[in-house]
């Protein structure tokens, strides 16, 4: 029984997989079971920040796995404490909670916001402030609460009833946001600076600055979801740095572990003391091996490296803008949405057949290459894209 047959027989059919079995990778290159080589412009949906089998990451993970793989949060571990310290020092945030994924990080943020809302003494009519306002086309996860927060109704089918206390409004519309705050006892506004799954849509900096002012005036928490945009992906450590805002809570995951499952919630001084012993937890959160991998990633995301991400982004965007069939570009850094005058999913499949792994988001192509992809691989990937789009 081959891998695809076995997968089809024994794994729940929740994914529409491409007809390829990858067995290994190195940097921004992958190989399938027939030893065919591919260029990776997806990095596992922005997870493999430094590509596959990065030597420094591999050494850190292997060393930690050989010493202590897990001990539980009933005890202290050095990698967990070191990673929290590094995150706080790099961002100016005050406290960190570690989870296993972006959805879990967002669940934690939601719980913290609800608990903070109780501090407000309730709305004027005595109702506790517990509504979380999100944006249309947002994506915050697939658990029931994070799915309720997700502003894409197509994801909601089949799973009602959802937890109450969530409402979505149009992005970049400050009047709609203000109206929602007026209509509902709101404890938090939750958003992505660049909506990845929603179509690689970048929010307006002025809108987010106005939203922060509005939240500050009403003591509503500003929660920035950096699950896909964080950890250097957009050319700064976290994307909110490019928008002139200071969130009260930041969630992150994908690129942090370099390939291992880890999520993090960063709390400002304002929110650092909201969650107390017994109010939240995670069995695997702060796992020493995952934290060791994350440390090897985060330590290398200095300003020189981030400048190289921005330079690669500009290079790709310039090349993409001149390609046939391309009608527009969106996103930030090495998170690029490509609007095309053809079927995006069909184009992505043609790229895969030609040896280039890319993603889609709504009706766009989505490029998320490893942050350290060499120039030669960028050029090789662009050549495949140009050929595929030229035939559209």
PALOPA-520889 format. One line per 8 residues: number of its first residue (from 1); for each residue x, y, z of C-alpha. Coordinates in Angstrom, 2 decimals. Each point is the difference from the previous one (the first is absolute). Example, Ala and Ser with C-alpha at 12.3 -4.5 7.8 and 13.67 -1.06 7.14 Angstrom:
<lumgus>
1> 12.30/-4.50/7.80; 1.37/3.44/-0.66 .
</lumgus>
This chain:
<lumgus>
1> 0.00/0.00/0.00; 1.58/3.30/-1.06; -0.09/3.18/2.08; -2.88/1.67/-1.84; -2.17/-3.13/0.18; 0.80/-0.44/3.68; -0.75/3.65/0.74; -3.32/-0.20/-1.84 .
9> -1.00/-3.14/1.89; 1.01/0.96/3.52; 0.08/3.81/0.37; -3.17/2.05/0.44; -0.77/1.73/-3.32; 0.32/3.58/1.22; 2.59/1.06/-2.60; 0.05/0.16/-3.78 .
17> 3.60/-1.02/-0.50; 2.09/0.46/-3.14; 1.09/-3.26/-1.61; 3.57/0.07/1.29; 1.82/-1.65/2.92; 2.88/2.10/1.34; 2.70/-1.91/1.84; 2.76/2.52/0.73 .
25> 1.15/3.55/-0.47; 3.01/2.27/0.30; -0.39/3.74/0.25; -2.45/1.19/-2.64; 0.04/-3.30/-1.91; -2.13/-3.11/0.46; 0.12/-3.53/-1.42; -2.84/-2.44/-0.53 .
33> 0.06/-3.79/0.24; 1.22/-0.30/-3.59; 2.86/2.39/0.86; -1.40/2.76/-2.15; 1.14/3.44/1.18; -2.31/2.94/0.70; 0.49/3.64/0.98; -1.91/0.84/3.16 .
41> -1.81/3.36/-0.04; -2.44/-1.08/2.73; 2.22/-0.89/3.00; -2.77/-2.15/1.43; -2.41/2.99/0.08; 2.67/2.26/1.43; 1.16/-2.48/2.64; 3.48/-0.95/-1.20 .
49> 1.52/3.45/0.43; 3.47/-1.16/-0.99; -1.15/-2.74/-2.33; 0.40/-3.72/0.51; 2.73/-1.61/2.11; 1.65/3.30/0.91; 3.32/-1.03/1.64; -0.15/2.41/2.97 .
57> -3.64/-0.83/0.72; 0.67/-3.72/-0.36; 2.95/0.13/2.40; -2.03/1.88/2.63; -2.99/-2.34/-0.24; 2.11/-3.16/0.01; 2.03/1.09/3.01; -3.12/0.83/2.01 .
65> -1.82/-3.20/-1.02; 3.00/-1.99/1.22; -0.21/1.60/3.42; -3.58/0.85/0.96; -2.88/-0.28/-2.45; -2.87/0.71/2.41; -0.60/0.54/3.71; -3.33/1.95/0.24 .
73> -0.71/3.50/1.23; 0.05/-1.12/3.62; 3.74/0.67/-0.17; 2.40/2.54/-1.48; 2.12/-0.59/-3.11; 2.81/2.14/-1.39; -1.09/0.14/-3.68; -3.50/1.16/0.96 .
81> 1.29/2.78/2.25; 2.67/1.05/-2.52; -2.51/0.21/-2.85; -2.44/2.06/2.06; 2.79/2.38/0.99; 1.14/0.40/-3.60; -3.53/0.67/-1.26; -0.58/2.63/2.67 .
89> 3.34/1.71/-0.60; -0.51/0.10/-3.77; -3.56/1.36/0.20; -0.20/1.96/3.24; -2.90/-2.18/1.13; -0.17/-1.12/3.65; -1.10/-3.65/0.18; -0.36/-3.04/-2.29 .
97> -2.27/-3.04/0.01; 1.03/-2.97/-2.16; -2.47/-2.22/-1.84; 0.24/-2.57/-2.81; -1.47/1.88/-2.95; -1.39/3.26/-1.29; -3.57/-1.02/0.76; 0.94/-0.79/3.60 .
105> 1.83/3.30/0.30; -3.12/1.79/-1.21; -2.16/-2.00/2.42; 2.23/1.22/2.82; -0.28/3.59/-1.21; -3.79/-0.32/-0.13; -0.13/-1.33/3.57; 2.29/2.77/1.24 .
113> -2.15/2.64/-1.72; -3.19/-1.41/1.52; 1.58/-0.04/3.45; 1.26/3.56/-0.52; -3.52/1.02/-1.00; -1.25/-1.01/3.43; 2.36/2.57/1.50; -1.80/2.80/-1.79 .
121> -2.95/-0.30/2.34; -2.38/-0.81/-2.83; -1.70/2.13/-2.59; -2.34/2.81/1.14; -2.91/-2.44/0.24; 2.04/-2.31/2.23; 0.83/-2.56/-2.71; 3.59/-1.26/0.13 .
129> 2.16/1.21/-2.89; 0.62/-3.25/-1.85; -0.43/0.65/-3.75; 3.04/-0.35/-2.26; -0.18/1.90/-3.29; 1.90/-1.46/-2.96; 0.15/0.80/-3.72; -1.63/-1.43/-3.10 .
137> 2.41/-2.37/-1.81; 1.98/-0.60/3.20; 1.21/-3.46/0.96; 0.82/-0.81/3.61; -0.13/-3.80/0.19; -2.22/-3.08/-0.21; -0.98/-0.61/3.62; -3.59/0.99/0.72 .
145> 0.91/3.31/1.65; 2.64/1.03/-2.55; -2.32/-1.09/-2.82; -2.72/2.18/1.50; 2.53/2.85/-0.05; 0.88/-0.70/-3.64; -1.78/2.41/-2.33; -0.55/-2.44/-2.87 .
153> -3.48/-1.59/0.06; 1.04/-2.80/-2.35; 2.02/-1.50/2.86; -3.02/0.00/2.31; -2.22/-2.43/-1.89; -0.84/-3.23/1.88; 1.31/1.12/3.42; -2.74/2.05/1.61 .
161> -0.68/0.97/2.71; 3.18/1.97/0.60; 1.05/1.67/3.24; -1.68/3.39/0.17; 1.68/3.37/0.41; 1.67/0.46/-3.40; -0.86/2.43/-2.77; 1.84/0.79/-3.24 .
169> 0.01/3.35/-1.79; 1.50/1.22/-3.31; 3.73/0.69/0.05; 1.36/3.55/-0.36; -3.37/1.48/1.00; 0.45/1.88/3.28; -3.66/1.03/0.10; -1.08/-3.66/-0.10 .
177> 2.42/-0.79/2.81; -1.27/2.90/2.09; -3.61/-1.07/-0.60; 0.81/-3.53/1.15; 1.58/1.37/3.17; -3.12/2.08/0.59; -2.36/-2.92/-0.58; 1.77/-2.74/1.97 .
185> 1.71/-0.13/3.42; 3.46/-0.47/-1.51; 3.12/-1.22/1.77; 2.36/-0.33/-3.02; 0.63/0.70/-3.67; 1.87/-2.88/-1.66; 1.61/0.32/-3.44; 2.83/-1.05/-2.34 .
193> 2.08/2.78/-1.55; 0.14/-2.17/-3.13; -2.88/-2.44/-0.40; 1.72/-3.15/-1.24; -2.79/-2.51/-0.53; -2.37/2.83/-0.83; 1.88/0.92/-3.18; 3.32/1.55/1.13 .
201> -1.79/3.31/0.66; 2.05/2.72/1.69; -1.85/2.30/2.36; 0.41/3.77/-0.08; 2.48/1.42/2.50; -2.24/3.01/0.58; -2.94/-2.31/0.70; 1.96/-1.96/2.60 .
209> 1.29/3.17/1.63; -3.55/1.35/0.22; -1.16/-3.36/1.36; 2.66/0.11/2.69; -1.07/3.49/1.00; -3.62/-1.11/0.14; 0.89/-3.06/2.09; 2.13/2.08/2.35 .
217> -2.83/2.47/0.61; -2.40/-2.81/0.89; 2.43/-2.33/1.80; -0.47/-2.67/-2.66; 2.93/-2.35/-0.58; 1.86/0.00/-3.31; 0.87/-3.61/-0.96; 2.33/-0.46/-2.97 .
225> -0.02/-3.47/-1.57; 3.55/-0.55/-1.31; -0.37/-3.77/-0.49; 1.05/0.16/-3.65; 1.46/3.52/-0.22; 2.39/-0.28/2.93; 3.60/-1.04/0.57; 1.55/1.92/-2.88 .
233> -2.46/-1.09/-2.68; -1.04/3.56/-0.93; 3.46/1.58/0.26; -0.22/1.07/3.64; -0.08/-2.28/3.01; -3.76/0.54/0.23; -2.10/1.71/-2.64; -1.66/2.46/2.40 .
241> 3.35/1.81/0.27; -0.61/1.32/-3.53; -3.40/1.49/0.89; 0.84/2.32/2.88; -2.07/-1.85/2.61; 0.68/-1.66/3.36; -2.30/-2.99/0.62; -1.04/-1.07/3.49 .
249> 0.26/-3.69/-1.00; 1.90/-1.60/-2.90; -0.48/-3.61/-1.10; 2.48/-1.86/-2.16; 0.90/-3.49/-1.12; 0.87/-1.21/-3.50; 3.56/1.16/-0.58; 1.04/0.07/3.64 .
257> 0.97/-3.65/0.39; 1.72/-0.37/-3.35; -2.01/-3.16/-0.70; -1.11/-1.08/3.46; -3.44/0.71/1.50; 0.10/2.98/2.32; -2.23/3.02/0.55; 0.55/3.00/2.22 .
265> -2.12/2.74/1.51; 1.82/3.22/0.87; -1.56/2.22/2.64; 0.71/3.70/0.53; 0.36/1.49/3.47; -3.71/0.80/-0.17; -1.00/-3.65/-0.45; 2.94/-1.83/1.62 .
273> -1.86/-0.83/3.20; -3.39/-0.96/-1.42; 0.54/-3.76/-0.09; 0.83/-1.49/3.40; 0.74/-3.57/1.22; -2.80/-2.34/-0.97; -1.61/2.31/-2.58; 1.84/-1.45/-3.00 .
281> 2.53/-2.67/-0.90; 1.44/-2.30/-2.66; 1.52/-3.45/0.52; 2.46/0.34/-2.87; 0.35/3.80/0.07; 3.60/1.11/0.48; 1.32/-3.44/-0.94; 3.81/0.12/0.37 .
289> 0.74/-1.39/-3.48; -2.39/2.42/-1.70; 1.41/2.90/2.02; 3.56/-0.98/-0.91; -0.96/0.03/-3.67; -1.71/3.37/0.40; 3.04/1.48/1.72; 2.18/-1.01/-2.95 .
297> -2.38/1.87/-2.31; -0.67/3.09/2.08; 3.66/0.65/0.82; 0.78/0.40/-3.70; -2.80/2.45/-0.76; 2.10/3.12/0.49; -0.32/3.24/-1.97; 2.55/-1.03/-2.64 .
305> -1.88/-3.20/-0.70; -3.38/1.76/-0.06; 1.43/2.51/-2.46; 0.89/-2.92/-2.27; -3.62/-1.22/0.20; -1.22/3.42/-1.09; 2.52/0.07/-2.86; -1.11/-3.43/-1.23 .
313> -3.60/1.13/0.20; 0.70/3.03/-2.17; 1.88/-2.16/-2.50; -2.87/-2.49/-0.25; -2.67/2.69/-0.26; 1.85/1.79/-2.81; 0.40/-3.24/-1.92; -3.59/-1.09/0.59 .
321> -1.46/3.35/-1.06; 1.45/-0.46/-3.48; -1.32/-3.51/-0.56; -2.79/-0.89/-2.39; -3.41/-0.63/1.56; 0.91/1.87/3.23; -2.58/2.68/0.80; 1.06/1.06/3.48 .
329> 2.15/-0.67/3.06; -0.75/0.15/3.72; 1.56/-0.94/3.32; 3.23/0.92/1.74; 3.51/-1.42/0.08; 0.16/-3.63/-1.08; -3.76/-0.37/0.34; -1.12/0.94/-3.49 .
337> -3.43/-0.26/-1.59; -0.07/-0.10/-3.80; -3.26/0.85/-1.77; -0.16/-1.77/-3.37; -2.30/0.12/-3.02; -0.38/-3.77/0.09; -1.11/-2.65/2.47; 2.41/0.23/2.94 .
345> -0.45/-3.60/1.16; 0.61/-1.31/-3.51; 3.11/2.17/-0.31; 1.32/-1.26/3.35; -0.50/-3.59/-1.15; 1.89/0.73/-3.24; 2.82/1.49/2.07; 0.16/-3.16/2.10 .
353> 0.15/-2.14/-3.14; 2.88/2.20/-1.19; 1.86/-0.38/3.31; -1.06/3.07/2.00; -2.04/-0.25/3.22; -2.25/3.02/0.57; -3.30/0.66/1.78; -3.25/1.78/-0.70 .
361> -2.23/2.29/2.06; -3.49/0.73/-1.32; 0.59/0.83/-3.68; 3.69/0.87/0.37; 3.26/-1.86/-0.15; 1.77/0.19/3.35; 3.80/-0.09/0.30; 1.66/-0.76/3.34 .
369> 3.59/-1.07/-0.79; 2.45/-0.69/2.83; 1.43/3.24/1.33; 3.56/-1.01/-0.94; -0.77/-1.20/-3.53; 3.13/0.63/-2.12; -0.15/2.28/-3.01; 0.53/-2.90/-2.40 .
377> -3.09/-1.77/1.31; -2.07/3.18/-0.15; 0.96/0.36/-3.67; -0.71/-3.66/-0.74; -3.43/0.25/1.62; -0.81/3.21/-1.87; 0.97/-1.68/-3.28; -2.54/-2.78/0.62 .
385> -2.67/2.51/0.95; 0.67/2.05/-3.11; -0.31/-3.07/-2.20; -3.22/-1.17/1.64; -1.65/3.41/-0.03; 1.16/0.64/-3.55; -2.03/-3.01/-1.11; -3.18/1.13/1.74 .
</lumgus>
